[in-house]
Amino acid sequence: MKKKKTAFRVLASALVVVVTLGLLQRLVVPKYVDGIVEGAFVAEYYKEVKDHDVIFVGDCEVYENFSPAVLWQEFGINSYIRGSAEQYIFQSYYLLEDAFRYEKPEVVVFNIQSLQFSEAQSEAYNRMSLEGMKWSSTKVKAIFASMKEGEHFLDYLFPILRYHTRWSQLESTDVEYLFETKSVSFNGYYMRVDVKAAENVPTGKPLADYSFGENAWKYLDMMVELCEKEGVELVLIKAPSLYPYWYPQWEEQVEEYAREKGLPYINFLELQEETGIDYTTDTYDGGLHMNLSGAEKLSRWLGSWLMENASLTDRRGEEDLSARWEEKLAAYEAEKERQYAFYGMEKP
């Protein structure tokens, strides 16, 4: 009996330690609900009902430039953006592999800007793309593909090892959102209504080598193979962001690749007239990203293209899905009103 009591005390003490460390870890890990909210995008996907027609993957050139709300409102396309800040192509691949664990969309849209990076450039961006992923073998592979020199797998497995010095930076939101965080995107879309015209946009500096790296090509090949295996159409796009500069030499490589693989490729930089993009009114940061006006224009053009060129149907007649979108659209419109008021702008 004494041995049983001792064993129980040991187990109880161990449980208390594990729970305490778990709570402390949750407390010090950034919540991304204010300020830099991009770190919250990846985790938000798991709250969704997984029956999307279109999945976007890529960096800020997707989550700031396309609006799933418009795709639903005008075309009945149920879409989601699995985007994150400076999402590298290997991370896009594993986020797509992760999405396929839950659902099989009809179409995947991948923005090819990240081909310029064959290796990860920043631990901070790594964490904003990886920490929100649910644990699986796919997440493990994504971490090992992303880690820079000096990073350690254990720091991702137990983030408290990385954030233990964050005590002095804790805010009220760290306590408020200890267990559940608020949504900061709209099906992965990051809304901005403010306007800053694109002026004096710098041109690209000459490069010693315009070739994309071997690792970048490898993961694009893997993405193509994964979509073929799953029976999902892959569409390559280049968003109309003016900066970072998109070199003609890069464009030639992507065009050739798309031809060889038989993939649709849409370069929105060449479609300004067709989309109606106006760089004096449709960007909030001088041409790097679209604001709400620009994102809605791009979404209308892409929605029309998808309905004509992909195997999609208008799903607005589905009762349950329409009910879910009614709630989403109410929140979308409320955020519009809030931002227009905040920036002192009149709603169009």
C-alpha positions in Angstrom: 0.0 0.0 0.0 2.8 2.4 0.9 4.5 1.8 -2.5 1.2 2.6 -4.3 0.8 5.8 -2.4 4.4 6.8 -3.2 3.9 6.0 -6.9 0.7 8.0 -6.9 2.5 11.0 -5.3 5.2 10.8 -7.9 2.7 10.6 -10.8 0.7 13.5 -9.3 3.8 15.6 -8.9 4.9 14.8 -12.5 1.4 15.8 -13.8 1.5 19.1 -11.9 4.9 19.9 -13.4 3.8 19.0 -16.9 0.6 21.1 -16.6 2.5 24.0 -15.1 5.1 24.0 -17.8 2.4 23.7 -20.5 0.6 26.7 -19.1 3.8 28.7 -18.8 4.7 27.7 -22.4 1.3 28.8 -23.7 1.7 32.1 -21.8 5.1 33.1 -23.2 4.4 32.0 -26.8 3.4 35.1 -28.9 -0.4 35.2 -29.6 -0.2 37.4 -32.7 -3.6 39.0 -32.1 -2.4 42.7 -32.3 0.4 44.4 -34.2 2.1 41.6 -36.1 -0.9 39.4 -36.6 0.5 37.3 -39.5 1.8 34.7 -37.1 -1.8 33.7 -36.3 -2.8 32.8 -39.9 -1.6 29.3 -40.1 -3.3 28.1 -36.9 -6.7 29.6 -37.9 -7.1 27.1 -40.7 -7.8 24.3 -38.2 -11.0 26.1 -36.9 -12.5 25.8 -40.4 -14.9 23.2 -41.8 -12.7 21.5 -44.4 -14.7 21.5 -47.7 -12.9 24.2 -49.7 -12.9 24.3 -53.4 -9.7 26.4 -53.7 -6.7 26.5 -51.4 -4.1 29.3 -51.8 -0.6 28.8 -50.5 2.1 31.4 -50.5 3.4 34.5 -48.8 2.0 38.0 -48.3 1.3 38.2 -52.0 -1.6 35.9 -51.5 -3.0 36.7 -48.0 -3.0 40.4 -48.7 -4.0 40.4 -52.4 -7.0 38.0 -52.6 -10.3 38.0 -50.8 -12.2 34.7 -50.3 -15.2 36.7 -49.3 -15.5 38.1 -52.9 -14.9 34.7 -54.4 -17.9 33.4 -52.4 -20.2 36.4 -52.8 -19.8 36.7 -56.6 -19.0 33.2 -57.7 -20.0 30.8 -54.9 -16.4 29.6 -54.6 -15.5 28.4 -51.1 -11.8 29.2 -50.7 -9.1 29.5 -48.0 -5.7 31.1 -48.0 -3.0 29.2 -46.2 -0.6 32.1 -46.3 2.1 33.4 -43.9 4.7 36.1 -43.8 7.6 35.4 -46.2 6.4 31.8 -46.6 9.2 29.9 -48.3 8.4 27.4 -51.0 9.2 24.3 -48.9 6.8 25.7 -46.2 4.1 26.2 -48.9 4.6 22.6 -49.9 4.2 21.2 -46.4 1.3 23.4 -45.6 -0.4 22.1 -48.7 0.5 18.5 -47.7 -1.0 19.3 -44.3 -4.2 20.6 -45.9 -4.5 17.4 -47.9 -4.7 15.5 -44.6 -8.1 17.2 -44.0 -9.5 17.9 -47.5 -9.1 17.7 -51.2 -9.8 21.0 -53.0 -10.5 21.2 -56.7 -7.8 23.8 -57.2 -4.6 24.9 -55.5 -3.3 28.4 -56.3 0.4 29.0 -55.6 2.2 32.3 -55.8 5.7 31.9 -57.2 7.4 34.9 -55.6 9.1 32.6 -53.1 11.1 30.7 -55.8 13.7 33.4 -55.2 14.6 31.8 -51.8 16.1 28.3 -51.9 16.7 28.3 -48.2 15.1 30.0 -45.2 16.2 33.6 -44.5 14.8 34.3 -41.1 14.0 32.3 -37.9 11.2 34.8 -37.1 9.5 34.1 -40.4 10.1 30.4 -39.9 8.2 30.5 -36.6 5.3 32.5 -38.0 4.8 29.8 -40.7 5.5 26.7 -38.6 4.4 27.2 -35.0 0.7 27.4 -35.9 0.8 24.0 -37.7 -0.7 21.1 -35.8 1.8 18.4 -34.9 2.1 15.6 -37.5 4.9 14.0 -39.5 4.3 16.8 -42.0 5.1 19.5 -39.5 8.2 17.7 -38.4 9.4 17.6 -42.1 8.5 21.2 -42.5 10.6 22.2 -39.5 13.7 20.2 -40.7 13.3 21.7 -44.2 13.2 25.2 -42.7 15.7 25.4 -39.8 18.6 27.8 -40.3 22.0 27.2 -38.9 21.8 27.6 -35.1 18.1 26.6 -34.9 17.2 23.5 -33.0 14.3 21.1 -33.4 13.7 21.0 -29.6 13.0 24.7 -29.6 10.1 24.0 -32.0 9.0 21.0 -30.0 9.1 23.0 -26.7 8.7 26.7 -27.7 9.2 27.7 -24.0 13.0 27.0 -24.7 12.9 29.7 -27.3 10.6 32.2 -25.6 11.6 31.8 -21.9 13.1 35.3 -21.9 9.8 36.9 -23.1 8.6 37.5 -19.5 9.4 41.2 -19.6 7.4 41.6 -22.9 4.2 40.0 -21.8 1.0 42.0 -22.3 -2.6 41.7 -21.2 -3.4 39.9 -24.4 -1.1 37.0 -23.5 -3.4 36.3 -20.5 -6.6 37.1 -22.3 -5.8 34.7 -25.2 -4.1 32.1 -23.1 -6.3 29.3 -24.2 -8.2 30.6 -27.3 -7.2 33.4 -29.7 -9.5 35.6 -31.7 -9.6 35.3 -35.5 -7.6 38.0 -37.2 -8.1 37.0 -40.8 -11.0 36.3 -43.1 -10.4 32.8 -44.4 -6.8 33.7 -44.4 -7.2 37.1 -45.9 -5.6 40.1 -44.1 -7.7 43.2 -44.7 -6.3 46.8 -45.0 -8.5 49.6 -46.4 -6.0 52.5 -46.1 -4.3 53.9 -49.2 -0.7 54.8 -50.0 -0.1 55.2 -53.7 2.9 53.5 -55.4 5.4 56.3 -56.1 9.1 56.1 -57.0 9.1 52.3 -56.8 12.7 51.1 -57.1 13.7 48.9 -60.0 15.7 45.7 -59.4 19.4 45.8 -59.0 21.3 43.6 -61.4 22.0 40.1 -60.0 25.1 38.0 -60.5 22.9 34.9 -61.1 19.2 34.9 -62.0 18.8 31.2 -61.7 16.4 29.9 -59.0 18.0 27.5 -56.5 18.0 23.7 -56.8 16.1 23.4 -53.6 13.3 25.8 -54.8 12.9 23.8 -58.0 12.8 20.6 -56.0 9.9 21.7 -53.9 8.0 23.1 -56.9 8.4 19.7 -58.5 7.1 18.1 -55.3 4.1 20.4 -55.3 3.3 19.5 -58.9 3.6 15.8 -58.1 1.5 16.0 -55.0 -1.3 17.8 -56.8 -1.2 15.2 -59.6 -1.3 12.4 -57.1 -4.3 13.9 -55.3 -6.1 14.8 -58.6 -6.0 18.6 -57.8 -5.4 21.2 -60.4 -2.4 23.5 -59.7 -2.5 27.1 -60.8 0.7 29.2 -60.6 0.3 33.0 -60.2 2.5 36.0 -59.7 0.6 38.7 -57.7 0.8 42.3 -59.0 3.0 43.5 -56.2 5.6 46.0 -57.6 8.2 45.3 -55.0 10.1 43.1 -54.3 11.1 43.4 -58.0 10.1 40.6 -60.3 13.0 40.2 -62.8 12.2 39.3 -66.5 14.8 36.5 -66.2 12.7 35.0 -63.4 9.6 35.3 -65.5 11.1 33.5 -68.4 12.0 30.5 -66.1 8.5 30.3 -64.7 6.9 30.5 -68.1 9.1 27.8 -69.4 8.4 25.6 -66.4 4.7 26.1 -66.7 4.8 25.1 -70.4 6.8 22.0 -69.7 4.5 20.9 -66.9 1.3 21.9 -68.7 0.3 24.3 -65.8 -1.7 27.5 -66.0 0.4 30.5 -65.1 -1.1 34.0 -64.5 1.2 37.0 -64.1 -1.0 39.7 -62.7 1.7 42.3 -63.3 0.8 42.0 -67.0 -2.9 42.3 -66.4 -3.3 45.7 -64.9 -5.8 46.8 -67.5 -7.8 43.6 -67.4 -8.0 43.6 -63.6 -8.5 47.3 -63.2 -5.7 47.7 -60.7 -4.8 51.3 -60.0 -1.6 51.7 -58.1 -2.6 55.1 -56.9 -5.7 53.8 -55.1 -5.4 50.0 -54.7 -2.4 49.6 -52.5 -1.9 50.6 -48.9 2.0 50.5 -48.8 3.3 52.0 -52.0 2.8 48.9 -54.3 4.0 46.1 -52.1 0.5 44.8 -51.3 -3.0 45.5 -52.4 -5.5 47.1 -50.0 -9.1 46.0 -49.9 -10.0 47.7 -53.1 -7.2 46.0 -55.0 -7.7 42.6 -53.4 -11.4 42.7 -54.3 -10.6 43.6 -57.9 -8.1 40.8 -58.2 -10.5 38.3 -56.7 -13.2 39.2 -59.2 -10.9 38.6 -62.1 -9.5 35.4 -60.7 -13.0 34.1 -59.7 -14.2 34.6 -63.2 -11.1 32.9 -64.6 -11.5 29.9 -62.2 -15.2 29.5 -63.1 -14.3 29.4 -66.8 -11.1 27.3 -66.6 -11.4 25.0 -63.6 -13.9 22.3 -62.6 -15.8 24.5 -60.1 -19.5 25.0 -59.5 -21.4 27.8 -57.8 -22.1 26.5 -54.3 -24.3 29.4 -53.1 -27.3 27.1 -53.2 -25.9 24.9 -50.4 -27.8 25.7 -47.2 -25.2 24.9 -44.6 -22.3 26.4 -46.4 -24.3 29.6 -47.2 -25.2 29.9 -43.5 -21.5 29.7 -42.5 -20.6 32.3 -45.1 -23.4 34.6 -43.9 -21.7 34.8 -40.6 -18.3 35.3 -42.2 -19.6 38.1 -44.5 -21.1 39.9 -41.5 -17.7 39.9 -39.8 -16.0 40.9 -43.0 -18.4 43.9 -43.5 -18.1 44.9 -39.8 -14.3 45.0 -40.1 -14.6 47.2 -43.2 -16.7 49.6 -41.3 -14.3 49.6 -38.4 -11.3 50.3 -40.6 -13.0 53.0 -42.6 -13.9 54.7 -39.4 -10.4 54.3 -38.0 -8.7 55.8 -41.0 -11.3 58.5 -41.4 -12.3 57.3 -44.8 -15.7 57.2 -46.5 -17.0 53.8 -47.4 -17.2 53.5 -51.2 
